[in-house]
Amino acid sequence: MPNGIENSNLSSALYAGVQGYNQGAEQVTRASIDLASSNNPNRQSPVNINQSAVEIISGTNQAEASARVIKAADETLGTIIDTFA
């Protein structure tokens, strides 16, 4: 492309953002389930509440950062479309 932004780079950034968001959301879900089941007397292994809390925060941070990547890719695509339209 004349402006130096290749389509594959933009789609790679968007793909990475979506993948990162999904991974972060899945991490939060797993940690939340572990935390919610910590009072279950039928649970085989004990739940490390501190570890679950760290996993929730970490997953949330990953999802938020990935959402920013998605937003930046979207804005860049919008700029490209506006420039060449």
TIMIMI-314486 format. One record per atom (N, C-alpha, C, O, CB): x, y, z; atom name; residue in one letter. Coordinates in steps of 0.001 Angstrom, whole numbers, plus 500000, padded with zeros to 6 digits. Glycine has a CB too. Layout:
<rs>
+--------+--------+--------+------+------+
!     xx !     yy !     zz ! roro ! mido !
+--------+--------+--------+------+------+
!      X !      Y !      Z !   CA !    a !
...
+--------+--------+--------+------+------+
</rs>
This chain:
<rs>
+--------+--------+--------+------+------+
!     xx !     yy !     zz ! roro ! mido !
+--------+--------+--------+------+------+
! 500833 ! 498812 ! 500000 !    N !    m !
! 500000 ! 500000 ! 500000 !   CA !    m !
! 500875 ! 501247 ! 500000 !    C !    m !
! 501987 ! 501229 ! 500527 !    O !    m !
! 499054 ! 500000 ! 501211 !   CB !    m !
! 500382 ! 502312 ! 499420 !    N !    p !
! 501176 ! 503538 ! 499352 !   CA !    p !
! 501469 ! 504152 ! 500707 !    C !    p !
! 502505 ! 504800 ! 500859 !    O !    p !
! 500476 ! 504542 ! 498507 !   CB !    p !
! 500612 ! 503980 ! 501694 !    N !    n !
! 500822 ! 504630 ! 502989 !   CA !    n !
! 501684 ! 503795 ! 503934 !    C !    n !
! 501927 ! 504212 ! 505067 !    O !    n !
! 499486 ! 504915 ! 503642 !   CB !    n !
! 502146 ! 502635 ! 503498 !    N !    g !
! 503030 ! 501822 ! 504315 !   CA !    g !
! 502323 ! 500882 ! 505271 !    C !    g !
! 502990 ! 500169 ! 506020 !    O !    g !
! 503920 ! 502699 ! 505081 !   CB !    g !
! 501013 ! 500852 ! 505274 !    N !    i !
! 500267 ! 499946 ! 506142 !   CA !    i !
! 499767 ! 498797 ! 505280 !    C !    i !
! 498985 ! 498999 ! 504351 !    O !    i !
! 499079 ! 500679 ! 506865 !   CB !    i !
! 500217 ! 497611 ! 505592 !    N !    e !
! 499806 ! 496453 ! 504822 !   CA !    e !
! 498556 ! 495845 ! 505431 !    C !    e !
! 498367 ! 495863 ! 506647 !    O !    e !
! 500932 ! 495418 ! 504753 !   CB !    e !
! 497712 ! 495311 ! 504573 !    N !    n !
! 496470 ! 494686 ! 505018 !   CA !    n !
! 496737 ! 493527 ! 505969 !    C !    n !
! 495997 ! 493334 ! 506934 !    O !    n !
! 495667 ! 494199 ! 503821 !   CB !    n !
! 497795 ! 492749 ! 505704 !    N !    s !
! 498089 ! 491599 ! 506557 !   CA !    s !
! 498489 ! 492036 ! 507958 !    C !    s !
! 498178 ! 491343 ! 508928 !    O !    s !
! 499195 ! 490752 ! 505941 !   CB !    s !
! 499179 ! 493182 ! 508087 !    N !    n !
! 499548 ! 493679 ! 509413 !   CA !    n !
! 498325 ! 494103 ! 510202 !    C !    n !
! 498233 ! 493844 ! 511402 !    O !    n !
! 500517 ! 494848 ! 509294 !   CB !    n !
! 497394 ! 494746 ! 509537 !    N !    l !
! 496181 ! 495202 ! 510190 !   CA !    l !
! 495316 ! 494019 ! 510614 !    C !    l !
! 494800 ! 493996 ! 511731 !    O !    l !
! 495396 ! 496130 ! 509267 !   CB !    l !
! 495155 ! 493041 ! 509731 !    N !    s !
! 494353 ! 491872 ! 510090 !   CA !    s !
! 495053 ! 491050 ! 511164 !    C !    s !
! 494389 ! 490436 ! 511999 !    O !    s !
! 494079 ! 491004 ! 508853 !   CB !    s !
! 496383 ! 491027 ! 511155 !    N !    s !
! 497118 ! 490310 ! 512210 !   CA !    s !
! 496909 ! 490979 ! 513559 !    C !    s !
! 496736 ! 490302 ! 514572 !    O !    s !
! 498625 ! 490247 ! 511880 !   CB !    s !
! 496923 ! 492298 ! 513575 !    N !    a !
! 496690 ! 493023 ! 514830 !   CA !    a !
! 495276 ! 492772 ! 515330 !    C !    a !
! 495062 ! 492549 ! 516522 !    O !    a !
! 496928 ! 494537 ! 514641 !   CB !    a !
! 494317 ! 492809 ! 514422 !    N !    l !
! 492930 ! 492553 ! 514805 !   CA !    l !
! 492770 ! 491129 ! 515321 !    C !    l !
! 492121 ! 490909 ! 516344 !    O !    l !
! 491988 ! 492795 ! 513616 !   CB !    l !
! 493353 ! 490167 ! 514625 !    N !    y !
! 493281 ! 488764 ! 515041 !   CA !    y !
! 493931 ! 488570 ! 516411 !    C !    y !
! 493371 ! 487890 ! 517272 !    O !    y !
! 493963 ! 487857 ! 513997 !   CB !    y !
! 495098 ! 489159 ! 516617 !    N !    a !
! 495787 ! 489040 ! 517901 !   CA !    a !
! 494961 ! 489659 ! 519024 !    C !    a !
! 494910 ! 489128 ! 520133 !    O !    a !
! 497166 ! 489706 ! 517831 !   CB !    a !
! 494320 ! 490780 ! 518731 !    N !    g !
! 493465 ! 491421 ! 519724 !   CA !    g !
! 492287 ! 490551 ! 520110 !    C !    g !
! 491964 ! 490424 ! 521291 !    O !    g !
! 492969 ! 492745 ! 519206 !   CB !    g !
! 491648 ! 489957 ! 519127 !    N !    v !
! 490495 ! 489088 ! 519402 !   CA !    v !
! 490935 ! 487841 ! 520173 !    C !    v !
! 490279 ! 487435 ! 521132 !    O !    v !
! 489793 ! 488680 ! 518080 !   CB !    v !
! 492034 ! 487246 ! 519754 !    N !    q !
! 492549 ! 486059 ! 520460 !   CA !    q !
! 492898 ! 486393 ! 521905 !    C !    q !
! 492556 ! 485643 ! 522819 !    O !    q !
! 493790 ! 485495 ! 519738 !   CB !    q !
! 493572 ! 487507 ! 522108 !    N !    g !
! 493944 ! 487921 ! 523458 !   CA !    g !
! 492736 ! 488189 ! 524327 !    C !    g !
! 492709 ! 487826 ! 525503 !    O !    g !
! 494810 ! 489150 ! 523405 !   CB !    g !
! 491727 ! 488833 ! 523737 !    N !    y !
! 490497 ! 489103 ! 524482 !   CA !    y !
! 489816 ! 487798 ! 524891 !    C !    y !
! 489396 ! 487641 ! 526038 !    O !    y !
! 489536 ! 489964 ! 523641 !   CB !    y !
! 489711 ! 486877 ! 523958 !    N !    n !
! 489074 ! 485594 ! 524262 !   CA !    n !
! 489835 ! 484824 ! 525338 !    C !    n !
! 489223 ! 484225 ! 526222 !    O !    n !
! 488969 ! 484746 ! 522998 !   CB !    n !
! 491148 ! 484838 ! 525270 !    N !    q !
! 491952 ! 484153 ! 526284 !   CA !    q !
! 491772 ! 484792 ! 527653 !    C !    q !
! 491644 ! 484089 ! 528655 !    O !    q !
! 493431 ! 484166 ! 525892 !   CB !    q !
! 491763 ! 486110 ! 527703 !    N !    g !
! 491559 ! 486806 ! 528967 !   CA !    g !
! 490190 ! 486513 ! 529554 !    C !    g !
! 490056 ! 486270 ! 530753 !    O !    g !
! 491729 ! 488298 ! 528778 !   CB !    g !
! 489176 ! 486538 ! 528704 !    N !    a !
! 487817 ! 486245 ! 529169 !   CA !    a !
! 487700 ! 484807 ! 529676 !    C !    a !
! 487046 ! 484555 ! 530688 !    O !    a !
! 486805 ! 486486 ! 528039 !   CB !    a !
! 488325 ! 483877 ! 528982 !    N !    e !
! 488305 ! 482476 ! 529410 !   CA !    e !
! 489033 ! 482302 ! 530750 !    C !    e !
! 488586 ! 481532 ! 531600 !    O !    e !
! 488949 ! 481576 ! 528333 !   CB !    e !
! 490130 ! 483000 ! 530936 !    N !    q !
! 490876 ! 482942 ! 532190 !   CA !    q !
! 490019 ! 483453 ! 533339 !    C !    q !
! 489996 ! 482852 ! 534414 !    O !    q !
! 492176 ! 483759 ! 532089 !   CB !    q !
! 489314 ! 484556 ! 533120 !    N !    v !
! 488426 ! 485108 ! 534155 !   CA !    v !
! 487310 ! 484114 ! 534468 !    C !    v !
! 486963 ! 483911 ! 535632 !    O !    v !
! 487824 ! 486471 ! 533699 !   CB !    v !
! 486756 ! 483501 ! 533440 !    N !    t !
! 485672 ! 482534 ! 533640 !   CA !    t !
! 486142 ! 481344 ! 534465 !    C !    t !
! 485473 ! 480945 ! 535418 !    O !    t !
! 485129 ! 482051 ! 532291 !   CB !    t !
! 487300 ! 480772 ! 534101 !    N !    r !
! 487816 ! 479610 ! 534846 !   CA !    r !
! 488093 ! 479960 ! 536303 !    C !    r !
! 487733 ! 479206 ! 537207 !    O !    r !
! 489098 ! 479079 ! 534190 !   CB !    r !
! 488732 ! 481106 ! 536527 !    N !    a !
! 489067 ! 481515 ! 537893 !   CA !    a !
! 487800 ! 481811 ! 538694 !    C !    a !
! 487735 ! 481512 ! 539887 !    O !    a !
! 489987 ! 482751 ! 537875 !   CB !    a !
! 486806 ! 482392 ! 538049 !    N !    s !
! 485543 ! 482683 ! 538735 !   CA !    s !
! 484828 ! 481405 ! 539131 !    C !    s !
! 484265 ! 481312 ! 540222 !    O !    s !
! 484636 ! 483533 ! 537848 !   CB !    s !
! 484850 ! 480423 ! 538246 !    N !    i !
! 484232 ! 479135 ! 538562 !   CA !    i !
! 484957 ! 478479 ! 539731 !    C !    i !
! 484319 ! 477952 ! 540642 !    O !    i !
! 484246 ! 478204 ! 537330 !   CB !    i !
! 486286 ! 478509 ! 539707 !    N !    d !
! 487057 ! 477946 ! 540825 !   CA !    d !
! 486713 ! 478651 ! 542133 !    C !    d !
! 486510 ! 478011 ! 543164 !    O !    d !
! 488569 ! 478056 ! 540548 !   CB !    d !
! 486653 ! 479953 ! 542074 !    N !    l !
! 486351 ! 480732 ! 543268 !   CA !    l !
! 484938 ! 480445 ! 543769 !    C !    l !
! 484719 ! 480308 ! 544973 !    O !    l !
! 486515 ! 482225 ! 542983 !   CB !    l !
! 483996 ! 480355 ! 542859 !    N !    a !
! 482608 ! 480094 ! 543241 !   CA !    a !
! 482436 ! 478697 ! 543828 !    C !    a !
! 481564 ! 478477 ! 544668 !    O !    a !
! 481691 ! 480265 ! 542038 !   CB !    a !
! 483254 ! 477768 ! 543394 !    N !    s !
! 483120 ! 476391 ! 543885 !   CA !    s !
! 483973 ! 476125 ! 545126 !    C !    s !
! 484039 ! 474990 ! 545598 !    O !    s !
! 483503 ! 475411 ! 542788 !   CB !    s !
! 484614 ! 477145 ! 545649 !    N !    s !
! 485511 ! 476941 ! 546791 !   CA !    s !
! 484761 ! 476468 ! 548042 !    C !    s !
! 485353 ! 475823 ! 548907 !    O !    s !
! 486258 ! 478234 ! 547101 !   CB !    s !
! 483476 ! 476778 ! 548143 !    N !    n !
! 482692 ! 476346 ! 549300 !   CA !    n !
! 481965 ! 475024 ! 549076 !    C !    n !
! 481206 ! 474577 ! 549935 !    O !    n !
! 481692 ! 477407 ! 549658 !   CB !    n !
! 482195 ! 474405 ! 547933 !    N !    n !
! 481548 ! 473138 ! 547625 !   CA !    n !
! 482204 ! 472009 ! 548421 !    C !    n !
! 483385 ! 471729 ! 548219 !    O !    n !
! 481617 ! 472846 ! 546110 !   CB !    n !
! 481467 ! 471360 ! 549316 !    N !    p !
! 482067 ! 470297 ! 550130 !   CA !    p !
! 482441 ! 469061 ! 549320 !    C !    p !
! 483222 ! 468238 ! 549799 !    O !    p !
! 481118 ! 469901 ! 551230 !   CB !    p !
! 481914 ! 468906 ! 548120 !    N !    n !
! 482218 ! 467744 ! 547280 !   CA !    n !
! 483451 ! 467950 ! 546407 !    C !    n !
! 483857 ! 467044 ! 545679 !    O !    n !
! 481032 ! 467422 ! 546403 !   CB !    n !
! 484039 ! 469120 ! 546478 !    N !    r !
! 485214 ! 469418 ! 545654 !   CA !    r !
! 486395 ! 468586 ! 546124 !    C !    r !
! 486659 ! 468486 ! 547322 !    O !    r !
! 485559 ! 470925 ! 545708 !   CB !    r !
! 487105 ! 467990 ! 545170 !    N !    q !
! 488216 ! 467091 ! 545473 !   CA !    q !
! 489456 ! 467815 ! 546001 !    C !    q !
! 490092 ! 467361 ! 546951 !    O !    q !
! 488581 ! 466312 ! 544243 !   CB !    q !
! 489789 ! 468942 ! 545375 !    N !    s !
! 491004 ! 469654 ! 545764 !   CA !    s !
! 490634 ! 471042 ! 546281 !    C !    s !
! 489649 ! 471629 ! 545835 !    O !    s !
! 491993 ! 469757 ! 544569 !   CB !    s !
! 491413 ! 471562 ! 547212 !    N !    p !
! 491114 ! 472898 ! 547743 !   CA !    p !
! 491400 ! 473985 ! 546710 !    C !    p !
! 492223 ! 473809 ! 545811 !    O !    p !
! 491930 ! 473160 ! 549016 !   CB !    p !
! 490713 ! 475098 ! 546855 !    N !    v !
! 490890 ! 476236 ! 545953 !   CA !    v !
! 491796 ! 477253 ! 546628 !    C !    v !
! 491584 ! 477617 ! 547784 !    O !    v !
! 489519 ! 476878 ! 545571 !   CB !    v !
! 492802 ! 477708 ! 545902 !    N !    n !
! 493662 ! 478769 ! 546390 !   CA !    n !
! 492982 ! 480083 ! 546021 !    C !    n !
! 493039 ! 480523 ! 544872 !    O !    n !
! 495120 ! 478669 ! 545790 !   CB !    n !
! 492347 ! 480696 ! 546996 !    N !    i !
! 491572 ! 481910 ! 546752 !   CA !    i !
! 492463 ! 483041 ! 546233 !    C !    i !
! 492061 ! 483791 ! 545344 !    O !    i !
! 490857 ! 482351 ! 548035 !   CB !    i !
! 493655 ! 483160 ! 546780 !    N !    n !
! 494575 ! 484205 ! 546318 !   CA !    n !
! 494942 ! 484010 ! 544853 !    C !    n !
! 494972 ! 484967 ! 544080 !    O !    n !
! 495844 ! 484219 ! 547176 !   CB !    n !
! 495222 ! 482765 ! 544476 !    N !    q !
! 495584 ! 482475 ! 543086 !   CA !    q !
! 494409 ! 482771 ! 542155 !    C !    q !
! 494598 ! 483327 ! 541073 !    O !    q !
! 496028 ! 481002 ! 542936 !   CB !    q !
! 493204 ! 482404 ! 542569 !    N !    s !
! 492022 ! 482679 ! 541751 !   CA !    s !
! 491825 ! 484184 ! 541573 !    C !    s !
! 491479 ! 484639 ! 540483 !    O !    s !
! 490769 ! 482051 ! 542388 !   CB !    s !
! 492040 ! 484949 ! 542629 !    N !    a !
! 491901 ! 486409 ! 542542 !   CA !    a !
! 492936 ! 486995 ! 541587 !    C !    a !
! 492622 ! 487885 ! 540796 !    O !    a !
! 492045 ! 487052 ! 543937 !   CB !    a !
! 494161 ! 486500 ! 541659 !    N !    v !
! 495216 ! 486969 ! 540754 !   CA !    v !
! 494861 ! 486620 ! 539309 !    C !    v !
! 495061 ! 487431 ! 538405 !    O !    v !
! 496587 ! 486349 ! 541138 !   CB !    v !
! 494333 ! 485412 ! 539091 !    N !    e !
! 493940 ! 484998 ! 537744 !   CA !    e !
! 492816 ! 485876 ! 537201 !    C !    e !
! 492811 ! 486202 ! 536014 !    O !    e !
! 493505 ! 483531 ! 537745 !   CB !    e !
! 491872 ! 486260 ! 538044 !    N !    i !
! 490783 ! 487141 ! 537612 !   CA !    i !
! 491333 ! 488506 ! 537206 !    C !    i !
! 490967 ! 489042 ! 536160 !    O !    i !
! 489732 ! 487299 ! 538735 !   CB !    i !
! 492202 ! 489060 ! 538025 !    N !    i !
! 492783 ! 490373 ! 537715 !   CA !    i !
! 493642 ! 490297 ! 536455 !    C !    i !
! 493565 ! 491173 ! 535593 !    O !    i !
! 493627 ! 490887 ! 538903 !   CB !    i !
! 494444 ! 489268 ! 536351 !    N !    s !
! 495311 ! 489099 ! 535185 !   CA !    s !
! 494492 ! 488930 ! 533903 !    C !    s !
! 494799 ! 489543 ! 532881 !    O !    s !
! 496235 ! 487890 ! 535383 !   CB !    s !
! 493462 ! 488106 ! 533961 !    N !    g !
! 492605 ! 487905 ! 532792 !   CA !    g !
! 491873 ! 489171 ! 532401 !    C !    g !
! 491716 ! 489466 ! 531216 !    O !    g !
! 491605 ! 486805 ! 533058 !   CB !    g !
! 491424 ! 489925 ! 533405 !    N !    t !
! 490748 ! 491196 ! 533137 !   CA !    t !
! 491703 ! 492172 ! 532460 !    C !    t !
! 491328 ! 492841 ! 531496 !    O !    t !
! 490198 ! 491805 ! 534442 !   CB !    t !
! 492928 ! 492257 ! 532955 !    N !    n !
! 493923 ! 493151 ! 532354 !   CA !    n !
! 494230 ! 492740 ! 530913 !    C !    n !
! 494364 ! 493594 ! 530037 !    O !    n !
! 495217 ! 493154 ! 533189 !   CB !    n !
! 494341 ! 491436 ! 530672 !    N !    q !
! 494612 ! 490959 ! 529323 !   CA !    q !
! 493453 ! 491299 ! 528387 !    C !    q !
! 493674 ! 491742 ! 527260 !    O !    q !
! 494864 ! 489446 ! 529330 !   CB !    q !
! 492227 ! 491095 ! 528848 !    N !    a !
! 491061 ! 491405 ! 528017 !   CA !    a !
! 490990 ! 492904 ! 527718 !    C !    a !
! 490698 ! 493297 ! 526589 !    O !    a !
! 489766 ! 490938 ! 528713 !   CB !    a !
! 491254 ! 493736 ! 528721 !    N !    e !
! 491221 ! 495187 ! 528510 !   CA !    e !
! 492303 ! 495640 ! 527534 !    C !    e !
! 492045 ! 496470 ! 526662 !    O !    e !
! 491387 ! 495918 ! 529842 !   CB !    e !
! 493505 ! 495103 ! 527674 !    N !    a !
! 494597 ! 495474 ! 526760 !   CA !    a !
! 494278 ! 495014 ! 525337 !    C !    a !
! 494533 ! 495735 ! 524373 !    O !    a !
! 495941 ! 494858 ! 527235 !   CB !    a !
! 493730 ! 493829 ! 525217 !    N !    s !
! 493379 ! 493313 ! 523894 !   CA !    s !
! 492248 ! 494118 ! 523263 !    C !    s !
! 492220 ! 494309 ! 522047 !    O !    s !
! 492981 ! 491840 ! 523988 !   CB !    s !
! 491318 ! 494588 ! 524087 !    N !    a !
! 490243 ! 495435 ! 523572 !   CA !    a !
! 490827 ! 496733 ! 523009 !    C !    a !
! 490322 ! 497265 ! 522020 !    O !    a !
! 489206 ! 495742 ! 524685 !   CB !    a !
! 491889 ! 497242 ! 523639 !    N !    r !
! 492537 ! 498451 ! 523114 !   CA !    r !
! 493209 ! 498172 ! 521769 !    C !    r !
! 493204 ! 499023 ! 520880 !    O !    r !
! 493574 ! 498987 ! 524122 !   CB !    r !
! 493789 ! 496976 ! 521625 !    N !    v !
! 494397 ! 496595 ! 520349 !   CA !    v !
! 493322 ! 496524 ! 519263 !    C !    v !
! 493525 ! 497010 ! 518151 !    O !    v !
! 495136 ! 495231 ! 520476 !   CB !    v !
! 492184 ! 495920 ! 519589 !    N !    i !
! 491076 ! 495829 ! 518630 !   CA !    i !
! 490603 ! 497228 ! 518235 !    C !    i !
! 490371 ! 497506 ! 517058 !    O !    i !
! 489899 ! 495011 ! 519227 !   CB !    i !
! 490465 ! 498092 ! 519217 !    N !    k !
! 490015 ! 499461 ! 518943 !   CA !    k !
! 491012 ! 500185 ! 518046 !    C !    k !
! 490612 ! 500874 ! 517108 !    O !    k !
! 489820 ! 500241 ! 520258 !   CB !    k !
! 492302 ! 500036 ! 518324 !    N !    a !
! 493317 ! 500699 ! 517494 !   CA !    a !
! 493286 ! 500174 ! 516065 !    C !    a !
! 493405 ! 500956 ! 515122 !    O !    a !
! 494718 ! 500500 ! 518095 !   CB !    a !
! 493130 ! 498871 ! 515888 !    N !    a !
! 493049 ! 498299 ! 514538 !   CA !    a !
! 491803 ! 498809 ! 513826 !    C !    a !
! 491847 ! 499122 ! 512636 !    O !    a !
! 493038 ! 496750 ! 514597 !   CB !    a !
! 490692 ! 498892 ! 514552 !    N !    d !
! 489446 ! 499401 ! 513976 !   CA !    d !
! 489597 ! 500859 ! 513545 !    C !    d !
! 489174 ! 501239 ! 512454 !    O !    d !
! 488294 ! 499266 ! 514985 !   CB !    d !
! 490199 ! 501664 ! 514406 !    N !    e !
! 490402 ! 503080 ! 514075 !   CA !    e !
! 491340 ! 503238 ! 512886 !    C !    e !
! 491132 ! 504106 ! 512038 !    O !    e !
! 490961 ! 503838 ! 515285 !   CB !    e !
! 492371 ! 502403 ! 512822 !    N !    t !
! 493302 ! 502462 ! 511705 !   CA !    t !
! 492591 ! 502081 ! 510410 !    C !    t !
! 492783 ! 502726 ! 509379 !    O !    t !
! 494508 ! 501535 ! 511953 !   CB !    t !
! 491784 ! 501051 ! 510463 !    N !    l !
! 491024 ! 500653 ! 509277 !   CA !    l !
! 490076 ! 501769 ! 508860 !    C !    l !
! 489940 ! 502052 ! 507670 !    O !    l !
! 490238 ! 499352 ! 509542 !   CB !    l !
! 489420 ! 502404 ! 509823 !    N !    g !
! 488533 ! 503525 ! 509512 !   CA !    g !
! 489272 ! 504669 ! 508850 !    C !    g !
! 488763 ! 505283 ! 507912 !    O !    g !
! 487855 ! 504020 ! 510768 !   CB !    g !
! 490474 ! 504958 ! 509336 !    N !    t !
! 491296 ! 506018 ! 508741 !   CA !    t !
! 491683 ! 505666 ! 507307 !    C !    t !
! 491651 ! 506517 ! 506418 !    O !    t !
! 492561 ! 506257 ! 509587 !   CB !    t !
! 492043 ! 504423 ! 507097 !    N !    i !
! 492423 ! 503982 ! 505739 !   CA !    i !
! 491226 ! 504113 ! 504803 !    C !    i !
! 491355 ! 504617 ! 503687 !    O !    i !
! 492940 ! 502507 ! 505751 !   CB !    i !
! 490082 ! 503666 ! 505255 !    N !    i !
! 488875 ! 503754 ! 504424 !   CA !    i !
! 488546 ! 505217 ! 504104 !    C !    i !
! 488232 ! 505558 ! 502964 !    O !    i !
! 487675 ! 503080 ! 505138 !   CB !    i !
! 488625 ! 506079 ! 505134 !    N !    d !
! 488345 ! 507501 ! 504928 !   CA !    d !
! 489353 ! 508131 ! 503960 !    C !    d !
! 488993 ! 508989 ! 503153 !    O !    d !
! 488368 ! 508247 ! 506271 !   CB !    d !
! 490600 ! 507705 ! 504047 !    N !    t !
! 491644 ! 508269 ! 503199 !   CA !    t !
! 491458 ! 507893 ! 501732 !    C !    t !
! 491668 ! 508713 ! 500839 !    O !    t !
! 493005 ! 507810 ! 503678 !   CB !    t !
! 491068 ! 506659 ! 501499 !    N !    f !
! 490972 ! 506171 ! 500117 !   CA !    f !
! 489554 ! 506205 ! 499563 !    C !    f !
! 489339 ! 505828 ! 498411 !    O !    f !
! 491498 ! 504765 ! 500038 !   CB !    f !
! 488584 ! 506647 ! 500354 !    N !    a !
! 487196 ! 506680 ! 499866 !   CA !    a !
! 486932 ! 507897 ! 499029 !    C !    a !
! 485817 ! 508081 ! 498541 !    O !    a !
! 486220 ! 506644 ! 501022 !   CB !    a !
+--------+--------+--------+------+------+
</rs>
